[in-house]
């Protein structure tokens, strides 16, 4: 069930993915892109660094779409995030791998090469500017189409001895039935 945090409609959860919010001392997190340019994308509210999303269970990360939202919206152009850094973490919060890419104003896709056992993805950036004059650096980006596969729990194989026993019982019952029909 999708959840949104009010009053500003920040994304709390979509499906089995929980999005960070209130990491800092103000209402940060992700919001559905407010300008209507990319109707499915989400931007980092307040332009904060190290926002993240987490999965209910470990997944295989396939890809994510992204762009430089600061360059796209004229009143944010001064707060360019520079390179985006995607950090993939496992269930113990250990960094598995990170990717550093340069976003543009066009949607791009980052391929994670089917990285397995991912529980959390942290998104950071290496530039930004002090938007709120409090020493923090801010930059805006947009993400969309988080593509992943659940790590399916494999079926438990039936031990061969059980299969052999069942086969033997079927054969014995069949032979017994044939003998009974011959005696009639």
N, C-alpha and C positions, 0 to 999 in steps of 0.2 A: 504494500500500500504506500502510495506516495505521500510525503509529509512536507509541509512548508511552514516556515517559522514566521510568525506575524509580529509586528505589523508590516514589515517590509518585504514579505513574501520570499525570504531566503529559502534555498533548497535544503531540506533536512535529510530527505531520503527519497530515492527513486528506485523502486524494485528492491533488489538486495544490496544496493549501494547506499552507504551513509556518507553524507558530505559534511566537512568540518564547518563549524560556526562558533562564534564567541570564543575563539582562541585567544583573542586579545581583549582589551578593556573597552571595546566598542562593538557594534554589531557587524562583525566581519563574516565571511563565508562566501557562498556562491549564490547568484541570482540568475533567473532566466534573463537572457540578454534584453535589456530594457529599451533599446532603440528600435527594435523590430527589424533589424537588418538580417540577422540570422535567427529565425524564429525558434530553432531547436537548441541553440547553444546556451552556455552558462558563462558568466564572467565572474571574476573574483571581486566581490563587493569590497569597497574601500581600497581596492588596489593592493591588498596585503600580500606579503610574502608567506611562503610555507603553508599555504592552504592545502587540504588533502581530501581524499575520499577513501573509504574503506569498504571491503566486501564482507558479507556475513560469513563466508567460508573462503579458503584460499582458491584462487582461480589461475587460469592460464591467460596472461595478458597478450592480446593480439595487436591492438592499435588504439590510437586516439587521434582525433582531429583537433587542430589548434590554430590560432592566428593571433597577431599582435593587435589587440583591441585599442590600445592607446593611439596607434597610428591611424586607425579607422575612424575614430570619433574625434572631431576637430578640437573640442574643449578638453580632451585628455592628451593631446599630442605631446605636451611637454613631459609627460610621465611615462616615457617609453621603458618597458621592462628590460630591454636588451635581450640577451639569450634566456630562453626558458630552460629550466633544469627539471627533468622528471626523474624522481627517485622511487624505485620499487623496493618495498620492504616485505619480509615474510611475517608469519604470525608471531614470532618472537621480537618483532620490531628491529630486525637486523637488515641492514641495507644489502640487497641482492645485487643491484646494478643501477647506474644512473645514466641518463642521456642528456646531453646539452645541445640544444638546437637554436637556430636563429629564426624567429617567426617573422612573417610578412603580413600584409593586409589581406592576402588571399588565404583561404582555408588550405591547410596542409595536413598530411597524415604522417604520424610517427609510428613506425612499425616496431613492436617490441619483440619480434622474432619468437613468438609463442613462449615467452618466459613463464615458467611454471611456479607454483606455490606463492603467488603474490597475494598479500592481504591488504596492503595499503599503498597508495601512490601519493607522494608529496610533490607539489609543484612550487618551484622557487624561481627566482630570476636574479641576474647578476648586475643589473643597473638600477633604473628607477630614479626618482627625485623626491625631495621632501615636500610632498603635497600639503600636509597639514601642519608644517612648521614645528614638529615635535621630535625631529631627529630620525624618524623612521623613513625608509625609502619606499615609494609606492610606484607601481606600474600595473597596467591592466592588460589582461589576455582573455581569450575566449577558448573554451573547450567544448567539444561535441563528440558524439558517436564513440563513446567508450566501448570498445569491442573486446570481449573476453569469453572464455568458456569455463563453465564450472568444472572443477576436477572431480569427475565421477568416481564414486567408490565402486571398485570392481566387484563383480559377482563372486561369491565364495564358491569355489569349485567343489563339486560333489566328489568325495574320495572314491577312488577306483574300486576299493573293496566293497562299497555300498552298491555301485553299479554292477559289479560281478555277482554279488549276492542276489540282487533283483533279477538279473538275467538267468541265473540258476533256478530261481523260484519259478519264473515264467516257463522255462523249459520243463521243469518237473510237473507243473500243473498241466501243461499241454500234453505231455506223455500220459499222464493219469487220465485225462479226458479222452484221449485216443483209445487207451486200453478199455475204458468203461464203455465206449461206443462199440467196440469189437465184441465185447462179451454180451451185448444185447442182441 
